[in-house]
Amino acid sequence: MAARHFLFPALALLALAACDETSRTDAASSTEEFASRVGGPAAGPGKRFTGGEAWLPRAAAAGARAAPVGRAENDAAPKLQVIDYAAQPVDIGPTQGGCAFSIEDQVMLIAGAPDTMDSAGRGVLQLGGQRRSVVGAMAGGPSYIESGPTMGDGTYIAEVVREAGDPVEGDDGTFQWSATMTVREGTDGPLRTYGPGKWTCGT
């Protein structure tokens, strides 16, 4: 599927989503639902992302390096770590391309979804030296992931908020928006905001 096909068939969906923030917030509020989804059957083997993908920044080896600290309500807010996908590939199941949130090539969320509108997608965060599998709060397939998803695992909730308007298109078939990402523990825990960063998507 062409990269532009990954982006633009969802314009109508994105317009609807802009009018339906209440539904999105309600979906994101159920951490129990996140947990039950993550514990469900896997969608099958997927591509192992190692950094060879055009939409993944070519970051130096991350190890357990902390991500930028972000702006936090207090020090108890979750502190993400950089995902070292080159040393340990990321497998989030079958996807039609994918997206990554990064600050200065330090990747803190990798997410994707198979090419079906009934999928909420899956992603990976890293905290405390451990990777955490997260799932989307809504169905919508690649279009939902690309639009800036809310994702969680029953404990932590992350939301990518990308800028409005057209993306910057790369020669390598990528699409990139300026974005921020918020992370909190539970639905009412202290919030930490990372950014300004980039939300980069491609096939």
C-alpha positions in Angstrom: 0.0 0.0 0.0 1.4 3.4 -0.9 2.4 5.7 1.9 -0.2 8.3 0.9 -2.8 5.6 1.0 -1.8 5.0 4.6 -2.5 8.7 5.3 -5.4 10.1 3.4 -8.2 7.6 3.3 -8.7 8.5 7.0 -9.5 12.2 6.5 -13.2 11.6 7.0 -12.5 9.5 10.1 -10.2 12.3 11.5 -12.9 14.8 10.9 -15.4 12.7 12.8 -12.9 12.1 15.6 -12.4 15.9 16.0 -16.2 16.1 16.7 -16.1 13.1 19.1 -13.5 13.9 21.7 -15.9 13.0 24.5 -16.1 9.4 23.2 -12.3 9.3 23.0 -11.9 10.5 26.5 -14.5 8.0 27.8 -12.6 5.2 26.1 -9.3 6.3 27.5 -10.7 6.4 31.0 -11.1 2.6 31.3 -7.7 1.3 32.4 -9.4 -2.1 33.1 -10.4 -2.3 29.5 -6.9 -1.6 28.4 -5.6 -4.4 30.7 -8.1 -6.9 29.4 -7.2 -6.1 25.8 -3.5 -6.5 26.4 -4.1 -9.8 28.0 -6.1 -11.1 25.1 -4.9 -13.3 22.3 -2.1 -12.0 20.2 -2.9 -11.0 16.6 -0.1 -13.2 15.3 3.6 -12.8 14.5 4.5 -9.4 13.2 7.5 -7.5 11.7 10.3 -6.9 14.2 11.1 -3.2 14.1 14.9 -2.7 14.4 15.4 0.9 13.1 15.6 0.0 9.4 12.2 1.5 8.9 12.2 5.0 7.4 9.7 6.3 10.1 12.0 5.3 13.0 14.7 7.9 13.8 18.2 6.6 13.5 19.0 7.1 17.2 22.2 6.1 19.0 22.0 3.0 21.2 19.7 3.8 24.0 20.3 1.2 26.7 18.3 2.2 29.7 18.9 5.9 29.1 16.2 8.1 30.5 14.1 10.1 28.1 13.9 13.9 28.4 12.2 14.6 31.7 9.3 16.5 30.3 7.0 18.9 32.2 5.4 17.2 35.2 2.7 18.0 37.7 5.0 16.5 40.3 7.9 14.1 40.6 5.7 11.1 40.9 4.6 11.4 37.3 5.8 8.6 35.1 9.4 8.9 33.7 9.8 7.2 30.3 12.9 5.7 29.0 14.3 5.7 25.4 13.3 2.5 23.5 16.5 0.8 22.2 14.9 -1.0 19.3 18.3 -1.6 17.6 19.5 -3.7 20.5 16.2 -5.4 21.2 13.7 -5.3 18.2 10.2 -4.3 18.9 7.4 -6.6 17.8 3.8 -5.3 18.2 2.1 -7.8 15.9 1.1 -7.3 12.3 1.0 -3.7 11.2 0.4 -1.6 8.1 3.4 0.6 8.7 3.7 2.4 12.0 4.4 5.6 13.9 6.9 6.8 16.5 7.0 9.6 19.0 10.5 11.1 19.4 12.4 14.1 20.8 15.7 14.7 19.1 15.7 11.1 17.7 15.0 9.6 21.1 12.0 7.3 20.6 9.6 7.0 23.5 6.6 5.3 21.8 6.3 3.0 18.8 2.8 2.1 17.7 1.0 0.5 14.7 -2.1 -1.4 13.7 -3.0 -3.9 11.0 -4.9 -2.6 8.0 -8.4 -3.2 9.4 -10.7 -0.5 10.9 -11.7 -2.8 13.8 -8.2 -2.8 15.3 -7.2 -0.4 18.1 -3.5 -1.0 17.4 -0.6 -1.9 19.8 2.4 -0.1 20.9 5.4 -0.1 23.3 6.6 2.2 26.0 9.6 1.7 28.4 9.6 2.5 32.1 11.9 1.3 34.9 14.0 -0.7 32.4 11.0 -2.8 31.2 9.0 -2.5 28.0 5.2 -2.2 28.4 2.8 -3.3 25.8 0.0 -0.8 25.3 -3.2 -0.9 23.2 -5.3 1.8 21.6 -8.4 3.3 23.3 -10.4 3.1 20.1 -10.7 1.1 17.0 -9.7 2.7 13.7 -6.7 0.8 12.4 -3.7 2.7 11.0 -5.7 5.8 10.7 -6.3 5.9 14.4 -2.7 5.4 15.2 -1.6 8.1 12.7 -4.1 10.6 14.1 -2.4 10.6 17.5 -3.7 7.8 19.6 -4.5 7.3 23.3 -2.9 4.0 24.4 -2.6 2.2 27.7 -1.9 -1.1 29.5 -4.1 -1.0 32.6 -1.6 1.0 34.6 -0.2 3.7 32.4 -2.0 5.9 29.8 -0.2 7.7 27.0 -1.7 10.2 24.6 0.0 11.6 21.5 -1.3 15.1 20.5 -0.1 16.1 17.1 -0.5 19.5 15.5 -3.3 20.1 13.1 -2.8 20.5 9.4 -0.8 18.8 6.7 2.4 16.8 7.6 5.9 17.4 6.4 6.4 14.7 3.7 9.8 13.0 3.5 11.4 11.8 0.3 11.4 8.3 2.0 7.6 8.1 2.1 7.3 9.3 5.7 4.8 11.9 7.2 5.8 13.9 10.2 3.9 16.3 12.5 5.1 18.3 15.5 3.6 16.7 18.6 3.6 16.3 22.4 2.9 13.2 24.4 1.4 13.0 27.9 1.8 10.0 30.2 0.1 9.3 33.5 -0.5 6.4 35.9 -4.2 5.6 36.0 -6.9 8.1 35.0 -6.2 10.6 37.8 -2.5 10.2 38.5 0.1 13.1 38.0 0.7 13.9 34.4 4.0 14.3 32.6 4.1 16.0 29.2 6.9 15.3 26.7 7.6 17.7 23.9 7.9 19.5 21.6 8.6 16.3 19.7 7.7 14.6 16.4 5.1 12.1 15.4 6.5 10.3 12.4 4.5 7.7 10.4 5.2 5.6 7.3 4.7 2.2 5.7 
